[in-house]
C-alpha cells in the first residue's frame, strides 16, 4: 500500500462512519423524544399515509361519539318534557271522568274546567319553551335533525319531532299522503296535466303543470309526477308542504304463456330488439326483460322479472318519469308478455308516477280544489296529517319457522293477497329463513305497487334479565349465536362484571353473527339491526345464563330464546290507510305471522285539545276521547324517541369499539418501540465515540511521512 498524504482514505472512512452513527443516534433520539417511529415521510411514506387516514378516522369517530351523545341529550330533554305532558293529559282525563259523573251540575263542572284550562295553558307553555341548545323541540320549528354518527359523509341518523301542543293533539287524523299512480290504456284521451284551480294545498292554489319542468318524460310530460311535484314545490314556502317524486312502477300482468308471437316494444320512444314468445312463462319473461333492459340507458326504464306468471314483468323508472309502452304486434298481449298492455287499445299503455306530500313542520295537510278535476292530480279532497300510516308486526321469541313463516293465504293488505315468503330472499339468517322478517318484508314488497304499502324490517331483539344472585366465582357459560360460538365466559362472582364480560364475548364475534349486545343495567340485550333471525344454541358450562344477564323476564331462569330462534318484526308504511285482514288461512295464519286485523291511519275524528272543555256533560265525554287520542300520539312520539335513543346507544358502543381497534392498529404503525430505540441509541453513542477516536488516529497516521523526511 503506497504511503500518501494528499488523500487520507482511513480518515474519509472514519468520517463516513461517524456521520452514519450520528444519523442513527439522531434518529433514535428523535423517536425517543417524540414517541413515534414515523416522524417524517422519509421514515416510512406508506406507513405515514396509512396512519394519517387512521388518525382522520379516529378523530372523526370520536367526534361522532360526541355527536351521538348530544343526540341522546336532545332526546332525553324532549322525553322529560313529554313525560310532564303525559302527566298533564292524565290529570285532564281524570277531571273529564269526574265531570262526566251525573251528580255534578254545570256550576260544578265549570269549577273543574277552570283547572283543565290552566293545564292546557301549561301544556302549551311546555311545547313552546322546551329547548336544547337554543332550538325549540316541541313547537314544530325543530324540523328534521340530522345526527352525524360516522367519520364519513352520509353516515347519519335522522330525528324529527313535530308540534305537540293543544293545536295539534287530540283529534285522530289520516296519515300523510301520496297521490295514486295513474295508468292509462289511451294516453292521448286520458292523461292530462293540472290547470290553475284544479288543486289547492293548505288553501294555496297550485299552478298548472308544465312539460318544461320534466325533461325526462318523452310523452305527456305535463301530466307526470315530476311536473306535479315541481308545481307543488313552487309554492311550498306558502303551503308548508313539500312534494317528493316516487319511482314510477308499472305493475306486471298475469300470464297465460303461448309460443310463436314475435315483435318489438317501444319504451319512451325507443324500440327494443325483437323477441319471440314461448310456451314457458319464465323464458318469455327473460326475453322481455333482456330486450327492455338493453335500452334502459336510453329509456330510463328498467324491467324486472317478478319470478311468477301471476305478476309477470314490472317496469320501473327510478326518477319518476312517465313510462310509455307500445307493442308492435297485436299478439303481444299482457297474457303473453307479462307486460301491462291494455287489451282495450292497440297494445299501448302509459304509467304516470306518484308524489308524496309531507308537511314541513308536521302540521296537517288540507287538499282541496275543483273536486271534479282533483283526480287529475291523483289526490282526493280532505284533511290529512303530515306523517305516514304505519302498522308493525309482533316479533317472536322462542318460535319456530313453521309457526312464523308467511304462507299464501295468511295475509291480505288493502284487499291484495300476499304470497308466501321465500327463503332465497333472506341471505343473512342461518335458520328459519321463510319465517324471518326479511323474507316476510320481501313478500309484501313484491306486490307493493298493488297494495300501496311497503314493508321495512325492524331489528331483531332478545332482552335478557339478570338474576339477583351472583354467579359462583369461576363458573362458566358457553353458547352459540347464529351457529358461532362466543367462547367461554368465566364468572368473577359479580353480577354487573359478568354481564360486561358476556357482552364483550358476544360482540367479539358480531362480525360473523350479525348480532351485537349491550348491558342495559338490568340484563343483556342482543340486537340484529338488519332484522335477521337470532338463533341461540343451548346454554352450556357450569354457570346459569340468568346470572350472566340472559334470564327470563323475572330473571329466575334462562331465557326461552336458548335453543330457539327469535324472529324480527316488519313495519308497514303507506301514504294512505292500511287495511289488514286474514286470508284463506284464517286469523290463526294472520296472527302466526305477527299481524293483527284492522285499519291503520284512521280518518280524522274527535276534537283538538285546544277546544276541550269539561264545563258540560257532553264536553266532558268528548274530552275523554280527545285526551286518549293525544296520549296515543304522545306515546307514539316517545316510542320513536326511545327507539332512536337505544339505537344511538348501540351506535356509540360500536363507534367506541372501532376507535379502540383503529387506534391500536395506528399505534402498531406509528409508535416507537422504546426498548428497541433505547438499544439503538446506546449502540449509536458507542459508535460515535469509537468513530471520533478512530478519526483522530486516521488523521495522525500521515505524520509517518515526517519520519521518512527526517532521515
C-alpha positions in Angstrom: 0.0 0.0 0.0 1.6 3.3 -1.0 2.2 6.0 1.6 0.5 9.3 0.5 -0.6 12.5 2.2 -3.0 14.2 -0.2 -5.8 11.6 0.2 -6.3 10.1 3.7 -8.6 7.2 2.9 -8.7 6.0 6.5 -9.8 9.4 7.6 -12.6 9.6 5.0 -13.8 6.2 6.0 -13.8 7.2 9.7 -15.7 10.4 8.8 -18.3 8.4 6.9 -18.8 6.0 9.8 -19.0 9.0 12.2 -21.8 10.6 10.1 -23.6 7.3 9.8 -23.6 6.7 13.6 -24.5 10.3 14.1 -27.6 9.9 11.9 -28.5 6.7 13.7 -28.1 8.4 17.1 -30.2 11.4 15.8 -32.9 9.1 14.6 -33.1 7.2 17.8 -33.2 10.4 19.9 -35.9 11.8 17.6 -38.0 8.7 18.1 -37.5 8.5 21.8 -38.3 12.2 22.3 -41.4 12.1 20.1 -42.5 8.6 21.0 -43.2 8.0 17.3 -41.5 5.6 14.9 -42.6 7.7 11.9 -41.8 11.4 12.3 -41.4 12.3 8.6 -42.4 10.8 5.3 -38.8 9.7 4.9 -39.1 7.3 7.8 -42.0 5.3 6.1 -44.0 7.1 3.4 -46.6 4.3 3.1 -46.9 4.0 6.9 -47.4 7.8 7.3 -50.1 7.8 4.7 -52.0 4.9 6.4 -51.6 6.3 9.8 -52.9 9.7 8.7 -56.0 8.1 7.3 -56.4 6.2 10.6 -56.0 9.4 12.5 -58.7 11.0 10.4 -60.9 8.0 11.2 -60.2 8.0 14.9 -60.7 11.8 15.3 -63.9 11.7 13.2 -65.3 8.7 15.1 -64.5 10.4 18.4 -66.5 13.4 17.3 -69.2 11.1 16.0 -69.5 9.6 19.5 -69.9 13.1 20.9 -72.5 13.9 18.3 -74.4 10.7 19.2 -74.2 11.7 22.9 -75.5 15.1 22.0 -78.4 13.4 20.2 -79.1 11.4 23.3 -79.1 14.5 25.4 -81.6 16.2 23.0 -83.9 13.1 23.1 -83.7 13.0 26.9 -84.6 16.6 27.1 -87.6 16.1 24.8 -88.6 12.9 26.7 -88.5 14.7 30.0 -90.9 17.4 28.7 -93.2 14.8 27.2 -93.3 12.9 30.5 -94.7 16.0 32.1 -97.1 16.5 29.1 -98.3 12.9 29.7 -98.9 13.7 33.4 -100.9 16.8 32.4 -103.0 14.7 30.0 -103.7 12.1 32.6 -104.9 14.8 35.0 -107.1 16.3 32.4 -108.6 12.8 31.7 -109.1 12.3 35.4 -111.0 15.6 35.6 -113.0 14.8 32.5 -114.2 11.5 34.0 -115.0 13.3 37.2 -117.0 15.9 35.3 -118.9 13.1 33.5 -120.4 12.0 36.8 -124.1 12.7 36.9 -124.1 14.1 40.4 -122.4 17.3 39.2 -124.3 20.3 37.8 -122.9 22.8 35.3 -121.6 25.0 38.1 -119.5 22.2 39.5 -118.3 21.3 36.0 -117.2 24.9 35.4 -115.1 24.7 38.5 -113.4 21.6 37.3 -113.0 23.1 33.8 -111.0 26.0 35.3 -108.2 23.6 36.2 -108.4 22.0 32.7 -107.9 25.3 31.0 -104.9 26.0 33.2 -103.4 22.6 32.5 -103.9 23.2 28.7 -102.1 26.5 29.0 -99.2 24.8 30.8 -99.1 22.1 28.1 -98.7 24.8 25.5 -96.1 26.5 27.6 -94.1 23.3 27.7 -94.5 22.9 24.0 -93.3 26.4 23.3 -90.4 26.7 25.8 -88.8 23.2 25.8 -85.4 23.8 24.1 -82.0 22.3 23.6 -79.0 24.4 22.6 -81.5 27.2 21.8 -83.6 25.1 19.5 -87.3 24.6 20.4 -88.1 20.9 20.4 -91.9 20.6 20.6 -93.4 23.6 18.9 -92.9 22.3 15.4 -90.0 24.5 14.5 -87.3 21.9 15.0 -87.9 20.1 11.7 -85.6 17.2 10.8 -82.4 16.9 12.9 -79.5 15.1 11.2 -77.1 13.5 13.7 -73.7 12.8 12.1 -72.7 9.5 13.7 -69.9 8.4 11.4 -66.5 9.6 10.2 -67.6 9.8 6.6 -70.2 11.9 4.7 -73.7 10.4 4.6 -73.3 8.4 7.9 -76.2 10.0 9.8 -79.4 9.3 11.7 -82.4 11.5 11.2 -84.6 12.6 14.1 -87.9 14.5 13.7 -90.4 15.8 16.2 -93.4 17.7 15.1 -95.5 20.2 17.0 -97.0 18.7 20.2 -99.4 21.4 21.6 -103.1 21.7 22.1 -103.3 22.9 18.5 -102.2 19.5 17.1 -103.1 17.0 19.8 -106.5 15.4 20.4 -108.0 14.6 17.1 -107.1 11.3 15.3 -106.1 12.1 11.8 -105.5 10.4 8.4 -101.9 9.5 7.6 -99.8 11.8 5.5 -100.5 11.1 1.9 -99.3 10.1 -1.5 -101.3 10.5 -4.6 -102.3 7.5 -6.7 -100.1 6.3 -9.6 -102.2 6.5 -12.7 -102.4 4.0 -15.6 -103.9 4.8 -19.0 -104.7 2.5 -21.9 -105.5 5.5 -24.1 -102.9 8.1 -23.1 -104.0 10.7 -25.7 -107.5 10.9 -24.4 -106.9 10.2 -20.7 -103.7 11.7 -19.4 -104.0 15.4 -18.6 -101.9 17.9 -16.7 -103.2 20.3 -14.0 -104.5 23.7 -14.7 -104.9 26.6 -12.1 -107.7 25.8 -9.8 -107.6 22.0 -10.1 -105.7 21.6 -6.8 -105.2 23.5 -3.6 -102.8 22.5 -0.7 -103.5 24.2 2.6 -105.6 26.8 0.9 -102.8 27.7 -1.6 -103.7 27.3 -5.3 -101.3 25.1 -7.2 -100.4 26.4 -10.6 -100.7 24.4 -13.8 -98.2 21.7 -14.5 -95.7 22.3 -17.4 -93.8 19.9 -19.6 -90.9 22.3 -19.2 -90.4 21.0 -15.7 -90.0 17.4 -16.9 -87.1 16.9 -19.2 -87.1 13.1 -18.7 -90.6 12.0 -19.8 -91.0 11.7 -23.6 -94.8 11.8 -23.7 -97.5 13.5 -21.6 -94.7 15.3 -19.6 -97.2 17.9 -18.3 -99.1 15.1 -16.6 -96.1 13.5 -15.0 -95.3 13.2 -11.3 -92.2 15.2 -11.9 -94.2 18.1 -13.3 -96.8 17.8 -10.5 -94.1 17.8 -7.8 -92.5 20.9 -9.4 -95.8 22.7 -9.4 -96.5 22.0 -5.8 -92.9 22.9 -4.6 -93.1 26.2 -6.4 -95.4 27.4 -3.6 -94.2 25.2 -0.7 -93.0 28.2 1.2 -96.6 29.4 1.3 -98.3 26.0 1.7 -95.8 24.5 4.2 -95.9 21.2 2.2 -93.1 19.7 0.0 -93.6 17.1 -2.6 -91.1 14.4 -3.5 -91.3 12.2 -6.6 -91.7 8.5 -6.1 -90.4 5.9 -8.5 -92.8 5.1 -11.3 -93.9 1.5 -11.3 -95.9 -0.2 -14.0 -97.1 -3.4 -12.5 -96.9 -6.6 -14.5 -99.8 -8.6 -15.9 -100.9 -12.2 -15.2 -99.6 -14.5 -17.8 -101.0 -17.4 -19.8 -97.9 -18.2 -21.9 -98.2 -19.1 -25.5 -95.5 -19.6 -28.2 -95.0 -18.2 -31.6 -95.6 -14.4 -31.4 -92.7 -12.1 -32.4 -92.4 -8.4 -32.2 -90.8 -5.4 -30.6 -91.6 -2.9 -27.8 -91.3 0.8 -27.9 -90.4 2.2 -24.4 -90.4 6.0 -24.1 -89.8 6.4 -27.8 -87.0 3.8 -28.1 -87.6 0.5 -29.9 -86.2 -2.7 -28.5 -84.9 -5.7 -30.3 -87.4 -8.3 -31.4 -88.5 -11.1 -29.1 -90.3 -14.3 -29.7 -92.6 -15.7 -27.0 -92.6 -19.3 -25.8 -94.9 -21.6 -24.0 -92.8 -21.2 -20.9 -93.6 -18.1 -18.9 -90.1 -17.8 -17.3 -88.4 -18.0 -20.7 -90.7 -15.3 -22.2 -90.2 -13.0 -19.2 -86.5 -13.4 -19.5 -86.6 -12.4 -23.2 -88.8 -9.4 -22.5 -86.6 -8.2 -19.6 -83.4 -8.6 -21.6 -84.8 -6.7 -24.6 -86.1 -3.8 -22.5 -83.0 -3.6 -20.2 -80.7 -3.5 -23.3 -82.1 0.0 -24.0 -82.6 1.1 -20.3 -79.9 3.8 -20.6 -81.9 5.4 -23.3 -85.3 5.0 -21.8 -84.7 5.4 -18.1 -86.9 2.3 -17.6 -85.8 -1.0 -16.1 -87.7 -4.3 -16.5 -87.9 -6.7 -13.5 -88.9 -10.3 -13.7 -91.2 -10.9 -10.7 -90.5 -14.6 -10.9 -94.1 -15.6 -11.2 -96.6 -15.9 -14.0 -99.2 -14.3 -11.8 -97.3 -11.0 -11.6 -95.4 -11.0 -14.9 -92.8 -8.3 -15.7 -92.9 -4.9 -14.0 -91.3 -1.7 -15.3 -89.6 0.8 -13.0 -88.5 4.4 -13.7 -86.5 5.3 -10.6 -86.6 9.1 -11.3 -90.4 9.2 -11.6 -90.6 9.8 -15.3 -93.6 8.6 -17.2 -93.5 5.1 -18.7 -94.9 4.9 -22.2 -95.2 1.4 -23.7 -96.3 0.1 -27.1 -96.1 -3.3 -28.6 -95.6 -3.7 -32.4 -97.6 -6.9 -32.8 -101.2 -7.5 -31.9 -100.3 -10.8 -30.4 -98.0 -9.3 -27.8 -100.8 -9.2 -25.3 -100.5 -8.8 -21.5 -101.2 -12.5 -21.0 -98.5 -13.5 -23.5 -95.7 -11.0 -22.4 -96.5 -10.3 -18.7 -96.4 -6.6 -19.5 -99.4 -4.4 -18.6 -100.5 -3.6 -22.1 -104.2 -2.6 -22.1 -106.3 -5.1 -24.1 -108.8 -2.3 -24.9 -106.3 -0.3 -27.0 -103.8 -1.1 -29.7 -101.2 -2.6 -27.4 -100.2 0.7 -25.8 -100.1 2.0 -22.2 -99.0 4.9 -20.1 -98.0 4.8 -16.5 -97.7 8.1 -14.5 -95.9 8.0 -11.2 -96.9 9.4 -7.8 -95.6 12.1 -5.4 -95.6 12.1 -1.6 -96.7 15.2 0.3 -95.1 15.9 3.7 -95.7 18.8 5.9 -92.5 20.7 6.6 -93.4 21.1 10.3 -95.6 18.1 10.8 -98.8 20.0 10.7 -101.9 18.8 8.8 -102.2 18.9 5.1 -105.5 20.1 3.5 -106.2 19.0 0.0 -108.9 20.9 -2.0 -109.7 22.4 -5.4 -112.2 21.6 -8.1 -113.5 18.2 -6.9 -114.4 17.2 -10.5 -110.8 17.7 -11.6 -108.8 16.9 -8.4 -108.5 13.3 -9.5 -106.2 14.5 -12.4 -103.6 15.1 -9.7 -104.2 11.7 -8.1 -105.3 13.3 -4.8 -108.7 13.4 -3.2 -110.0 16.2 -1.1 -109.6 16.0 2.7 -107.5 16.8 5.7 -104.5 14.7 6.4 -101.7 14.7 8.9 -98.1 15.1 7.8 -96.9 11.7 8.8 -97.3 8.3 7.2 -99.5 5.4 8.3 -97.7 2.5 10.0 -98.6 -0.9 11.3 -96.0 -3.2 12.9 -96.0 -6.9 13.3 -95.1 -8.6 16.5 -91.7 -10.2 16.9 -91.4 -13.9 18.0 -89.0 -15.2 20.7 -88.5 -18.9 21.0 -90.7 -19.7 18.0 -90.1 -21.9 15.0 -90.2 -21.5 11.3 -93.4 -23.5 10.8 -95.2 -21.1 13.2 -94.0 -17.8 11.9 -93.5 -18.4 8.2 -95.7 -16.4 5.8 -97.8 -18.7 3.6 -100.1 -17.8 0.7 -103.5 -17.2 2.3 -102.2 -15.8 5.6 -102.2 -12.1 4.9 -104.3 -9.7 2.9 -103.3 -6.0 2.7 -105.7 -3.5 1.2 -107.6 -6.3 -0.5 -104.5 -7.8 -2.1 -103.4 -11.3 -1.1 -99.7 -11.5 -0.1 -97.8 -14.5 -1.5 -95.7 -16.9 0.6 -92.2 -15.9 1.9 -89.2 -17.3 0.1 -86.0 -18.5 1.8 -84.0 -17.1 -1.1 -84.9 -13.6 0.0 -83.0 -13.9 3.3 -79.3 -14.3 2.8 -78.5 -13.2 6.4 -80.4 -15.7 8.7 -78.9 -19.1 9.3 -82.1 -21.0 10.1 -85.8 -20.3 9.8 -85.4 -18.1 6.7 -89.0 -18.4 5.5 -90.2 -17.1 8.9 -87.8 -14.2 9.1 -88.8 -10.6 9.0 -86.5 -10.2 5.9 -88.4 -12.8 3.9 -91.8 -11.6 5.0 -91.0 -8.0 4.1 -89.8 -9.1 0.7 -93.0 -11.0 0.1 -95.1 -7.9 1.0 -92.9 -5.6 -1.2 -93.3 -7.8 -4.2 -96.9 -6.5 -4.5 -96.3 -3.0 -3.1 -97.4 -1.3 -6.3 -100.7 -3.1 -6.0 -101.3 -2.5 -2.3 -99.7 0.9 -1.9 -97.9 -0.4 1.2 -94.2 -1.0 1.7 -92.6 -3.1 4.4 -89.4 -2.3 6.3 -87.6 -4.7 8.6 -87.1 -3.7 12.2 -84.2 -5.0 14.2 -84.5 -8.4 16.0 -84.1 -8.1 19.8 -83.6 -10.5 22.6 -83.9 -8.9 26.1 -82.4 -10.8 29.0 -82.8 -10.1 32.7 -80.2 -10.6 35.4 -80.8 -12.8 38.5 -80.4 -11.2 41.9 -78.0 -13.9 42.7 -74.3 -13.6 41.6 -72.7 -16.5 39.8 -70.2 -18.6 41.7 -66.6 -17.4 41.1 -65.0 -19.5 38.3 -68.2 -20.9 36.8 -68.6 -20.7 33.1 -71.2 -20.0 30.4 -70.9 -21.1 26.7 -73.4 -21.0 23.8 -73.6 -20.2 20.1 -75.1 -17.2 18.3 -76.3 -18.0 14.8 -74.1 -21.0 14.8 -70.9 -19.2 16.0 -69.5 -19.9 19.4 -69.0 -16.9 21.7 -66.2 -18.8 23.6 -66.2 -19.4 27.3 -67.3 -16.6 29.7 -65.9 -17.1 33.2 -67.6 -15.6 36.2 -65.8 -13.2 38.5 -68.5 -13.5 41.1 -70.1 -10.1 40.5 -73.4 -9.6 38.6 -72.5 -6.4 36.6 -69.0 -7.5 35.8 -70.3 -10.9 34.5 -72.8 -9.0 32.2 -70.0 -6.9 30.8 -67.8 -10.0 30.1 -70.8 -11.7 28.3 -71.4 -8.5 26.2 -67.7 -8.4 25.2 -67.8 -12.1 24.3 -70.8 -11.7 22.1 -69.5 -8.5 20.4 -66.2 -10.1 19.6 -68.0 -12.4 17.1 -70.6 -9.9 15.9 -68.9 -9.6 12.5 -69.7 -13.3 12.0 -73.1 -13.4 13.7 -74.6 -10.0 12.7 -75.7 -9.6 16.4 -74.4 -7.1 18.9 -75.1 -7.0 22.6 -75.3 -4.3 25.2 -75.6 -4.1 29.0 -78.9 -2.5 29.9 -78.1 -2.3 33.6 -80.7 -5.0 34.4 -79.7 -7.6 31.8 -78.1 -8.2 28.5 -79.9 -7.2 25.3 -79.0 -8.7 21.9 -79.8 -6.9 18.7 -79.6 -7.7 14.9 -80.1 -4.4 13.2 -80.8 -5.9 9.7 -83.7 -8.0 11.1 -82.1 -11.4 10.6 -83.2 -14.2 12.9 -81.2 -14.7 16.1 -80.7 -18.4 16.9 -79.1 -19.2 20.3 -77.7 -22.6 20.9 -78.4 -24.4 24.2 -76.6 -22.8 27.1 -73.6 -24.8 28.4 -71.0 -24.6 31.1 -71.1 -24.7 34.8 -72.9 -21.4 35.3 -76.5 -20.3 34.9 -77.4 -17.9 32.0 -79.7 -15.8 34.2 -76.7 -15.0 36.4 -74.9 -13.5 33.4 -77.9 -11.4 32.4 -79.7 -13.7 29.9 -82.6 -14.7 32.1 -86.3 -14.7 31.6 -88.5 -11.7 32.4 -88.3 -12.5 36.1 -84.6 -13.3 36.0 -85.3 -16.7 37.6 -84.5 -19.0 34.7 -82.6 -18.9 31.4 -84.3 -17.0 28.6 -86.7 -19.0 26.4 -84.5 -17.9 23.5 -81.9 -20.6 24.2 -82.2 -23.5 21.8 -84.7 -21.4 19.8 -84.9 -18.8 17.1 -86.1 -15.3 17.6 -87.7 -13.6 14.6 -87.8 -9.9 13.9 -90.7 -7.6 13.1 -92.0 -5.9 10.0 -93.3 -2.3 9.8 -95.7 -1.4 7.0 -95.8 2.1 5.7 -98.2 3.9 3.4 -99.3 7.3 2.4 -102.9 6.2 2.9 -104.9 3.9 5.1 -103.6 0.3 5.6 -106.2 -2.4 5.9 -105.0 -5.7 7.2 -107.3 -8.8 7.0 -106.9 -12.5 7.3 -106.6 -14.6 4.2 -108.0 -18.0 3.4 -105.9 -19.5 6.3 -107.9 -17.5 8.8 -107.0 -15.5 11.9 -104.6 -18.1 13.1 -102.5 -17.8 9.9 -102.5 -14.0 10.2 -101.5 -13.9 13.9 -98.9 -16.5 13.3 -97.0 -14.1 11.1 -97.4 -11.4 13.9 -100.0 -9.1 12.3 -103.5 -8.3 13.6 -106.5 -7.4 11.5 -107.6 -3.7 11.4 -107.4 -0.4 9.6 -104.4 1.8 10.4 -104.3 5.5 9.7 -107.9 6.3 10.6 -109.7 9.4 9.3 -109.9 12.5 11.4 -112.2 12.2 14.4 -112.8 13.9 17.8 -111.7 17.4 18.8 -108.4 19.1 19.3 -107.2 19.7 22.9 -107.4 23.4 22.3 -111.2 23.0 22.0 -111.6 20.7 25.0 -113.9 21.9 27.8 -115.5 19.8 30.5 -117.9 22.6 31.6 -120.8 20.4 30.2 -121.5 16.7 30.3 -121.2 16.4 26.5 -117.9 18.3 26.6 -116.5 16.0 29.3 -117.3 12.9 27.2 -115.7 14.4 24.2 -112.7 15.4 26.3 -112.0 11.8 27.3 -111.7 10.7 23.7 -109.6 13.8 22.8 -107.2 13.1 25.7 -107.0 9.4 24.7 -106.1 10.4 21.1 -103.5 12.8 22.5 -102.0 10.2 24.7 -101.7 7.8 21.8 -99.9 10.5 19.8 -97.5 11.2 22.7 -96.9 7.5 23.3 -96.0 7.1 19.6 -93.6 10.0 19.6 -92.0 8.8 22.8 -91.7 5.3 21.4 -89.9 6.7 18.4 -87.6 8.8 20.6 -86.9 5.8 22.8 -86.1 3.7 19.7 -83.6 6.3 18.4 -82.1 6.6 21.9 -81.5 2.9 22.0 -80.1 3.0 18.5 -77.7 5.7 19.4 -76.6 3.7 22.4 -75.7 0.8 20.1 -74.1 3.3 17.7 -71.9 4.7 20.4 -70.9 1.3 21.6 -69.9 0.3 18.1 -68.0 3.5 17.4 -66.0 3.1 20.6 -65.1 -0.4 19.6 -64.0 0.8 16.2 -62.0 3.7 17.7 -60.3 1.3 20.1 -59.2 -1.1 17.3 -58.2 1.6 14.9 -56.1 3.4 17.5 -54.4 0.1 18.3 -53.7 -0.5 14.6 -52.3 3.0 14.2 -50.1 2.5 17.3 -48.5 -0.5 15.7 -47.6 1.5 12.7 -46.7 4.9 14.2 -45.5 4.4 17.8 -41.8 3.8 18.6 -40.7 0.7 20.4 -38.8 2.3 23.4 -36.9 -0.9 24.2 -35.5 -1.2 20.6 -34.9 2.5 20.2 -33.0 2.7 23.6 -30.7 -0.1 22.4 -30.2 1.7 19.1 -29.3 4.9 20.9 -26.8 3.2 23.1 -25.2 1.5 20.1 -25.1 4.7 18.1 -23.5 6.6 21.1 -20.8 3.9 21.4 -20.1 4.0 17.7 -19.9 7.8 17.8 -17.2 7.7 20.4 -15.3 5.0 18.6 -15.6 6.8 15.3 -14.3 10.0 16.8 -11.3 8.1 18.3 -10.6 6.3 15.0 -10.8 9.6 13.1 -8.2 11.1 15.3 -6.0 8.1 14.7 -6.5 8.3 11.0 -5.7 12.0 10.9 -2.4 11.3 12.8 -1.4 8.4 10.6 0.0 10.7 7.8 2.6 12.0 10.2 4.6 8.9 9.5 5.8 10.7 6.4 7.8 13.1 8.5 9.9 10.3 9.8 11.0 9.5 6.3 11.8 13.1 5.6 13.8 13.4 8.7 16.1 10.6 7.7 
